């Protein structure tokens, strides 16, 4: 899939992804359930990769 964004859209999306990454970090820290913790860590890893890709297109 290919997505074309304006610079403003890219900036807003990057901010939203950063916020989600931060929230997931907090959730991971407060989660005792190991399976849920692993799922949250996987999601965070995916979002970090997305953020990296967003940054590389600037």
Secondary structure, DSSP 4 states (H G I P E B T S, - for coil): ------HHHHHHHHHHHHHHHHHHHHHHHH---HHHHHHHHHHHHHHHHHHHHHHHT-
